[in-house]
């Protein structure tokens, strides 16, 4: 699964040709969650502070994330997205 961003020990990934709805995967210290990009629904368990950082990053890069989703649906290489600073 391609890693599209890393920050503060959090890894953000997106599968190629993944099922809808558009979503991404996050991992932090063995905790995993899946986030719907459009509804922000979360599946999985994540520490509150790390989850807040993922949501901040997502809000800053929503257009780039959706562009990567479209690339993934086409089986094309995904672009790295700037980490949260």
Buried (B, 14 or more C-beta within 10 A) or exposed (E): BBEBBBBEEBBBBBEBEBEEEBBBBBBBEEBBBEBBBEEEEBEEEBEEEBBEBBBEBBEBBEEBBEBBBEBBBEEEEBEEBEBBE
